[in-house]
Structures are given as structure tokens and as C-alpha cells.
Amino acid sequence: MADNPQVASLLTRPAGRPRDDFRTRLRRFFGRYPPLVIIAALWLLFMTFVAVSAPFISPYEYTAIHLRARLQAPAGMKGGDWKHVFGTDNLGRDVLSRLIFSIRLSLLVAFLGTIIGAILGTALGFLAAHFRGWVDDVVMAAVDFQAALPFFIIALALLAFLGNSLTLFIGLMGIYGWERYARLTRGLTLSARTHGYAVAVNTLGATPIRLYLRHILPNISSALIVNMTLNFPGTVILETSLSFLGIGIQPPMTSLGNMLGFGRDYLTTAWWIAVLPGITIFLATLAMSILGDWVRDRLDPTLN
């Protein structure tokens, strides 16, 4: 039994080896996932959990008004009460409850808007690359038009003429940033069509839909995913800005920008109404930007 090399190696292994292995794995883990990226991912997961479980973890109904408790300070401050950990607003509504539901709606709008923009831009990019000619000219002209005109002005005009509703607002968020997906998809598709796998698939008689969705899209998806992670913070900021001006999410619904807008008149007397959602917006966009930069570097090391 002692002549067995595997048994002999187990018997002669130093006692500190397992700890060294753990430290090695730990160093490799943090080498692959920097601490800042881990923190950003955990924060986004926490916000997602809050958004999904909002009806169950909210201490109060976010629309409930209690005028006798209006402008109550957060717990731990003078006049504060642990019944309202983050205090109350000018109508006595619990700020924590409103913050929870604001995260829920803001993330939903930003997520759906990002997905719609990605699908729309990618589809138009494929069409431009496939048909070329006047179709390519029309798509690229629309791309240049939106890139030349600030989208904030477009959003103001559409909301002023078409009114406001949650469905329209989500659709408006979906229009934001589509031109980046279209330009990126068009360029990558024109390049991919010259590669050997695309030429072979095309020669075998595959339909254009099969060629683009089954073969080209998986090969360019990494660049599109990176663009989504970088576009998401911009969508959050756009929703916040429009809601802050009062033309975005309308009461009785609430969003982070909506809370920020209502709290701007109380910055000197009840700062928590605006500051807390402002901090949440900042941390959400910062975390997504950090994660997006890391994803970009991991999927395309040449950008380092």
C-alpha cells in the first residue's frame, strides 16, 4: 500500500497545503472578478430583489397619506421615528415604501426600454446590411438624424403631442439608443458575411433569417451585450430626468425621478425626500457602468 504513489503523496502532503489551495483559489477568484465588480454586481442583485419583492417587503402602502406625520425625519435624527426608517414626505407618505416601489418601476422601465431598443436597432442593422441600397440609406439617415438631435428634445416633443401613459413612456425609452445598436449591427454583419462560416452557410442555401439569427447573431452578440450594459445607465438617467420635470411617470405611480422632483422644494427642510432617491440613482448607474466596463474588457480584451 505504501508503494502506491498516490497514497504516498497523500501521506506526505504538508498540513498547510489545503489552506494554500484555498488562498490560491481566492486570489484567482479576485483576479478574475475584481472587488469593485463584485460589489457592483451585488448591488444590482439587491436592487433586483427589492424590485421583484416590493409588495412583500414594503412596510406601508406607498400611496398612503398621513398628514399628521408629514415631513418626519428619518430614524435616529431629531423628531425621527423607527416606524418610518427613512422618514416621510410632504404628504406623510413613507419614504422607504415609496423608494422600494420607485426602484421597482424605474428598473422595469429602464430594462424594457433597453431590451426594446436593442431588438429594434439590431433588426434595422440586419436589414441595412442585407438589402444595402436605398434600405441602407434610409436606415443610416435615420441613425444620423437621431444622433445629431439630442434625444431629450425628441422625448419632450413626443410627450407634449401624444400625451403620457406608462406604455407610451416605455416605448419612448425603447427608442433611446437604438441607433447605436443599428450602426454596430450593420458594421459587424457586413464584416461577418465575408467570413468562411457565413459564406459556407449561404452556399448551402440557408435562408437569410437562419443565416442572421442562427449564425451571425451569436458571433456578434458579445458586442451587443456590452452596448446594452453601457446603454442601460443612460436609459435610467433619461427616465429620471423626464420624471423630474414632471412629464415622465405620473402619480399615483412613483419612480426615482418622480421622488427626486417632488423633493426638490424641500432640500433645505426635508433633504431625505430627494437625497435618498438621488443616491439610489447614482449607485445604480455607477454599478451598471462598472459592470459594463468589466464585461467589455472580458469579452473584448483588445480594448484594454
N, C-alpha and C positions, 0 to 999 in steps of 0.2 A: 504493500500500500504506500510505503514511503518512497518507493521507486517511481511512483506516478508523478510526472512533472506538474500537473495541475494541482494535486493535493499538496505537493511540496511548496508551490508558490503561495497557496493559501495559508500554510503553516508559518511561512517566513515573512508574510506581509507585515509591514510596520503597523503599529497600533494607530498611528496618526494618519494613515492613508485615507480612510473614509472621509475625515474632516477635510483633507486636502482636495479630494474629489468634489466635495460639496462646494468648497471655495472656488475651485476651478469652474464648476458649472455656474456658480453665482456670477463670477467675473464674465463668463461667456454670455450669460443672460443680459447683464447690464451693458456689455459691449454691443450686443445686438439691439437691445431696447434701452436707450438712454433714460435715466431717471425722469427727465423733463417730459419725454414722450409718454412714459408710464403714467405720470401724474395727469397729463392732458387726457389720455385715454380713460383713466378712472373718473375724471371729472365729467367727461361726456357720457360715460356709462351711468354715472349718478344722475345727471340731468335727464337721461332717457328713462331711468327708473322712476324719477319723480313725475315725468310727463305721463308715463303709462299708468301709474298707480295714483294719480292725482285725486280721484274721487274717494279713495280709501284712506289716504294719509292726510288729507286736508282737515285741519281742526274745526273749521267753520265753513259754511256756505259762502263762497266768495262774493256773492251779491247781497248778503245780509247786511242791513244798515242798522247801526246802533248809535244814534246821535248823542246819547249821554256819554259814550266812550270815545267821542271823536278826538283825533289828534293826541291819542295816548302814546307816550314814549315807549320804546322797546324795554323789555325786562332788563333789570339791572341799572337803568337810568332813573333819575328823579321823576316820580309820577308814573313809572312803569309798572307793569303787572305781568306775572308769568302766564296769565290767561291769554295774553296777546304777546307772544315772544318777540315779534318784530314790530309791535305797536299797531296803531290803527291810522286810517287816513282821515280826510276831512269830513267824511260821512260816517265814521265809526266802523268802517269795514276792516276786517282783519288783514293786515298786510301780508302775513305769511301765507294765508289761504289764497289771496289774490296772486302772490308771487308764484305759488305752485301751479295754479291754473294758467298763469301767463306763460310760464315755461312750456306748459303743455301745448298751448295754441301757437306760440311763436315757433317752437321746434317743428310742429306739424306743418305750418305754412312754409317755413324755410325748406323742410325736407321735400314736400310735394313740389314746391316751386323748382328746386334743384333737379328733381327727377324729370319733371315736365320739360325743363329747359334742355336737359341732356338728351332726352329722346327726340325732341323737336330738332335740335341742332344737328344731332348725329344723322337723323333721317335726311335732312336737307343737304348735309355734306355728302352723303352717299348718292343722292340724286344728282348733285352738281358734278361729282366725279364720274358718274356712269354716263349721263347723257351729254355732258360737255355742251358746246354750242350756246344757244340762247338760254337754255335752262341754267347753265353755269353762270352766264352773265347776269341773269335775274337774281339768282341766289346771292352772288357776290356783291351785287349792287345793294341788296337789302342788308347784307352784312356791313358794307361800308357806310350805309346810311345810319344804322343803329350805332356803329362805332363812333361816328362823327358827332352824333347828337346825344347829349347826356340823357341817360335813361330816366333820371329823376323828372326831367321835363316831360318826357313821354308819359310817365306814370301820372303826373299831375293832370295832363290833358285828358287822358282816358278816363280817369276817375271823375273829372269835372263834367264830362259829356255823357258818360254811361252810368253815372251813379256809383253806388258802392254796395257790395254784398260779399260774403265770405268766398263764394265760388268765383266771382269775378276777381277778387283780390288774389286768390291762389293762382288763377290763370295769368294774372299780371306778373306775379312773381316768377311764373314759368317762362315768360317772355324774356326776363332778365338773363343776360349772359348766353343766350342761345347762339349768338353769332360766333362766340369763341369755339364752341363745340363744332359748329358748321365749318369754320375755317380749318380747324385742326383735323377733323374727319376727312375733309376734302383732300388736304395735302397728304395725309397718311395713306388714304385709299389710292390716290394716284401713284404713290410710290409702291404700295403693296401689290398693285395689279401687275407690276413688272417682275415681281419675284417668281421663282420657279414654281412654288406650290400653287399660286393663283393661276399662272399660265397653264399648268397641268390640269387643274380642276376645270378651267374654262374650255380646254381642249376636249376633255371627256364629256362635255355637253351639259354641265351643271347650269341650272337656271341662275339668273343674276341674284335673286333673293337668297338662294342657297350659297352662292359664292360670297356674298357680303356678310350674311348673318352667321353662317356656319364656319367660314374660313378666315375672312378678313377681320371681322369684328373681334374675335378672340385675340388676334395678334396686335390690334391697336387699342385694346381695352385698357391696358395699363396707363397709357397717356390720358385716356378719357376719365379714368378713375382719379388720377392726380388732378385733373382740371375740375372735377366735381368737388374734391376736398378744398380746393382753393376758391371755388365759386360759392360754396356754402356760407362762409362768413359774410361775403358781400350781400347775399340774399337776406341774412339776418339783419344786417345794418340797414338795408333798404326798407324792410318791413318796419323796423324800429323808427326810422326817420319819418315814414309816411304816417304811422300811428301817432308819433309825437306831434305831428302837425294837425292831427285830428281828421285826416282823410283816409286812414287805414282801417284797422279793426275798430268797429263801432260798439259802444255799450249796448246791451249789458255784458257783451263779451269783453274779455280783457287780454292784453298782451303786454310784453315787456315795454314796448314803445308807448303803449297806451298808459301804463302806470307812470312812465317817465314824464309824459306830457301832463298828466293830472298833478304830478308832484312838483312841477317846476315853480309854481306860485308859492310853495311852502318850503323852499330851500333854507330860508333863514329861521323858520319857526318849527318845522317838522321835516328835517332833512331826510329822514329814513324813508319817506314815501317815494322819493326819486332816487336816492343814492343806492338803495338795495337793488332795485331792478337794473340800475346803471352798472353796478358791479357785476351782476349776473351776465349782462350783455357782454361786458368786457372780457370776463373769464371764458364765456362760451366761444366768442370769436377768436380769442387768443389760443385756446386749447385746440380748436379746429385748424387754425393756421399752423401751429406747431406740428400737429399730426399730419397735415397736408404736406409740409416740407419734408417730414421724415418719409412719408410714402413716396414722394417724388424721388428722394435720394435712394430709396431701396429699389424702386422699380427702374430707375434710370441712373446708374452710378456715374455716367459720363457728365452729369450736371454738377457733380461735386467740385 
